[in-house]
């Protein structure tokens, strides 16, 4: 079974709404039945802050 992959990379200043936009896109894609995951900076930095 073949599938297509894509990465959407949102960049911008702190507080510009990147996470809000990413979560909205993630929700819209999920509602269409697509497998998706929103990975934000907080998800990546969390283990390093322990």
Contact map, one row per residue, 1 for C-alpha under 8 A:
11100000000000000000000000000000000000000000000000
11110000000000000000000000000000000000000000000000
11111000000000000000000000000000000000000000000000
01111100000000000000000000000000000000000000000000
00111110000000000000000000000000000000000000000000
00011111000000000000000000000000000000000000000000
00001111100000000000000000000000000000000000000000
00000111110000000000000000000000000000000000000000
00000011111000000000000000000000000000000000000000
00000001111100000100010000000000000000000000000000
00000000111110000100000000000000000000000000000000
00000000011111010100000000000000000000000000000000
00000000001111110000000000000000000000000000000000
00000000000111111000000000000000000000000000000000
00000000000011111100000000000000000000000000000000
00000000000111111100000000000000000000000000000000
00000000000001111111100000000000000000000000000000
00000000011100111111110000000000000000000000000000
00000000000000001111111000000000000000010000000000
00000000000000001111111100000000000000000000000000
00000000000000001111111110000000000000000000000000
00000000010000000111111111000000000001000000000000
00000000000000000011111111100000000001000000000000
00000000000000000001111111110000000000000000000000
00000000000000000000111111111000000000000000000000
00000000000000000000011111111100000111000000000000
00000000000000000000001111111110000000000000000000
00000000000000000000000111111111000000000000000000
00000000000000000000000011111111111100000000000000
00000000000000000000000001111111111100000000000000
00000000000000000000000000111111110000000000000000
00000000000000000000000000011111110000000000000000
00000000000000000000000000001111111000000000000000
00000000000000000000000000001111111100000000000000
00000000000000000000000000001100111110000000000000
00000000000000000000000001001100011111000000000000
00000000000000000000000001000000001111100000000000
00000000000000000000011001000000000111110000000000
00000000000000000000000000000000000011111011000000
00000000000000000010000000000000000001111111000000
00000000000000000000000000000000000000111111100000
00000000000000000000000000000000000000011111110000
00000000000000000000000000000000000000111111110000
00000000000000000000000000000000000000111111111000
00000000000000000000000000000000000000001111111110
00000000000000000000000000000000000000000111111111
00000000000000000000000000000000000000000001111111
00000000000000000000000000000000000000000000111111
00000000000000000000000000000000000000000000111111
00000000000000000000000000000000000000000000011111
